[in-house]
Amino acid sequence: QSIDGINAALAAGITPIIRIGIGNESFGFADPASYFTFLNTVGSGVSGSFYAVAGPNEPDAEHWLGDYNIGDEDNPKLSGIGTAGQLLADYVNYLGNRRFELNSKVKLRAPSINITSWSGSYLFSAMLDRGMRLDRLAGISVTSYNTFDRPDGRLTSHLNRLIEKVPALGSVPVFITEIGSAEILGGT
């Protein structure tokens, strides 16, 4: 199914993104070696290049990679953020260190971090501080939502704030994989 879906998207001029896991469920991909094998299988069966998120989508909310508590905006838990950063960096680096063994159609990106959330810059900083190698990726992934209840709540403001807090991210391609209005979703 994955191969057929990716080929259909490619035929329509769309570059697909493979995203794995949801909530606390990894669907068998908590071990990066399993994901590596899956990506090679998909890469060998598709007609063109695609992106693959190297880890969870919004790991502030998805904990299938491990057990950690990052706290909240009023009470960030630095030890939990550090644990998350290490788990994410290890996952990314496992895949990135084997990028020449991956099918050339697979383009890796860092885990998709929600930059609307207070935790976005914390998580990116924690991954980088624990050795995540940006130079082995095709870029980073972020999700962002306009939050019109704040004067600086536009998507571009969230992105600029992230790069201001984590300057190393200003030198790599940024892929925004989810956008929208937080108000529509019922939150900020």
C-alpha positions as CSV (number, residue, x, y, z in Angstrom):
1,Q,0.0,0.0,0.0
2,S,2.8,2.5,0.9
3,I,4.5,1.9,-2.5
4,D,1.3,2.3,-4.5
5,G,0.3,5.5,-2.6
6,I,3.7,7.0,-3.0
7,N,3.8,6.2,-6.7
8,A,0.3,7.7,-7.2
9,A,1.4,10.9,-5.4
10,L,4.6,11.1,-7.5
11,A,2.6,10.6,-10.7
12,A,0.4,13.6,-9.6
13,G,3.5,15.8,-9.1
14,I,3.4,15.5,-5.3
15,T,6.5,14.7,-3.2
16,P,5.2,12.5,-0.4
17,I,6.4,12.5,3.2
18,I,6.4,9.2,5.2
19,R,5.5,9.8,8.8
20,I,5.4,7.0,11.4
21,G,3.7,6.4,14.7
22,I,1.0,8.2,16.5
23,G,0.5,8.9,20.2
24,N,2.3,6.0,22.1
25,E,2.1,3.6,19.1
26,S,5.1,3.2,16.9
27,F,3.6,0.5,14.7
28,G,6.8,-1.5,14.9
29,F,9.2,1.4,14.2
30,A,10.5,2.3,17.7
31,D,13.6,0.5,16.6
32,P,15.3,2.6,13.9
33,A,16.7,-0.6,12.2
34,S,13.1,-1.6,11.4
35,Y,12.3,1.8,9.9
36,F,15.6,1.6,7.9
37,T,14.5,-1.7,6.4
38,F,11.1,-0.4,5.7
39,L,12.4,2.8,4.0
40,N,14.7,0.7,1.8
41,T,11.9,-1.6,0.8
42,V,9.7,1.4,-0.1
43,G,12.6,3.2,-1.9
44,S,13.2,0.2,-4.1
45,G,9.6,0.0,-5.2
46,V,8.8,3.7,-6.0
47,S,9.4,5.7,-9.1
48,G,10.9,8.8,-7.5
49,S,12.2,10.5,-4.3
50,F,10.2,11.0,-1.2
51,Y,10.9,12.4,2.3
52,A,10.9,10.4,5.5
53,V,10.5,11.9,8.9
54,A,13.3,10.3,11.0
55,G,11.3,9.9,14.2
56,P,8.0,11.0,15.8
57,N,5.7,13.7,14.5
58,E,5.4,16.3,17.3
59,P,7.4,14.3,20.0
60,D,6.1,16.7,22.6
61,A,2.8,14.8,22.3
62,E,3.9,11.5,20.7
63,H,5.9,9.3,23.1
64,W,6.3,6.1,21.2
65,L,10.1,6.4,21.1
66,G,10.3,6.3,24.9
67,D,9.0,7.5,28.2
68,Y,9.7,11.1,29.1
69,N,7.8,14.1,30.6
70,I,8.8,17.5,29.2
71,G,6.4,19.3,31.5
72,D,4.5,22.4,30.3
73,E,5.1,26.0,29.5
74,D,4.8,27.1,33.2
75,N,6.9,24.2,34.5
76,P,9.3,22.8,31.8
77,K,11.0,19.6,33.0
78,L,14.6,19.9,31.7
79,S,15.5,16.3,32.6
80,G,12.5,15.1,30.5
81,I,13.4,17.4,27.6
82,G,17.0,16.1,27.8
83,T,15.7,12.5,27.7
84,A,13.6,13.3,24.7
85,G,16.5,15.0,23.0
86,Q,18.7,12.0,23.5
87,L,16.2,9.5,22.2
88,L,15.4,11.7,19.2
89,A,19.1,12.4,18.4
90,D,20.0,8.7,18.6
91,Y,17.1,7.8,16.3
92,V,18.0,10.5,13.8
93,N,21.7,9.6,13.9
94,Y,21.1,5.9,13.5
95,L,19.4,6.6,10.2
96,G,21.6,9.5,9.2
97,N,24.8,7.6,9.8
98,R,23.5,5.0,7.3
99,R,22.2,7.4,4.7
100,F,24.6,6.0,2.1
101,E,23.1,2.5,2.7
102,L,19.6,3.9,2.3
103,N,18.0,3.8,-1.1
104,S,18.9,7.1,-2.8
105,K,15.2,8.0,-3.2
106,V,14.8,8.4,0.6
107,K,15.4,11.9,1.8
108,L,15.6,12.0,5.6
109,R,14.3,14.9,7.7
110,A,14.5,15.5,11.5
111,P,11.4,14.7,13.6
112,S,8.5,17.1,13.1
113,I,8.5,19.5,16.0
114,N,5.5,21.7,16.8
115,I,7.0,25.2,16.8
116,T,3.7,26.8,17.9
117,S,4.2,24.9,21.2
118,W,6.4,26.4,23.9
119,S,8.5,23.2,23.7
120,G,9.7,23.5,20.0
121,S,13.0,25.3,20.6
122,Y,13.7,23.3,23.7
123,L,13.4,20.0,21.8
124,F,15.4,21.1,18.8
125,S,18.1,22.5,21.2
126,A,18.1,19.2,23.2
127,M,18.5,17.1,20.0
128,L,21.4,19.3,18.8
129,D,23.1,19.4,22.3
130,R,23.0,15.6,22.3
131,G,24.6,15.2,18.9
132,M,21.9,15.2,16.3
133,R,23.7,15.6,12.9
134,L,21.9,18.1,10.8
135,D,24.5,17.6,8.0
136,R,23.2,14.1,7.4
137,L,19.6,15.2,6.8
138,A,17.7,16.8,3.9
139,G,16.3,19.3,6.4
140,I,14.1,19.6,9.4
141,S,10.4,19.3,9.8
142,V,8.1,21.5,11.7
143,T,4.4,21.9,12.3
144,S,2.9,25.3,13.0
145,Y,-0.5,26.9,13.5
146,N,-1.5,30.6,13.4
147,T,-2.6,31.7,16.8
148,F,-4.4,35.0,16.3
149,D,-5.0,35.5,20.0
150,R,-1.3,36.6,20.3
151,P,0.2,39.6,18.4
152,D,3.1,37.4,17.3
153,G,1.0,34.4,16.5
154,R,1.5,34.0,12.8
155,L,3.3,31.0,11.4
156,T,6.3,33.1,10.2
157,S,6.6,34.6,13.7
158,H,6.8,31.1,15.1
159,L,9.5,30.1,12.6
160,N,11.5,33.3,13.1
161,R,11.4,32.8,16.9
162,L,12.6,29.2,16.5
163,I,15.6,30.2,14.4
164,E,16.4,33.1,16.8
165,K,16.5,30.7,19.7
166,V,18.2,27.9,17.8
167,P,20.5,29.6,15.2
168,A,21.9,26.4,13.8
169,L,18.5,25.7,12.3
170,G,18.8,28.8,10.1
171,S,21.3,27.0,7.8
172,V,19.2,24.0,6.9
173,P,16.0,23.6,4.7
174,V,12.8,23.8,6.8
175,F,9.8,21.8,5.7
176,I,6.5,22.8,7.3
177,T,4.4,19.6,7.3
178,E,1.3,20.9,9.0
179,I,-0.2,24.3,9.0
180,G,-3.5,25.8,10.1
181,S,-5.3,27.9,12.6
182,A,-5.2,26.9,16.2
183,E,-8.5,28.5,16.8
184,I,-10.2,26.2,14.3
185,L,-8.7,23.3,16.3
186,G,-10.1,24.7,19.5
187,G,-6.9,25.8,21.2
188,T,-3.9,28.0,21.1
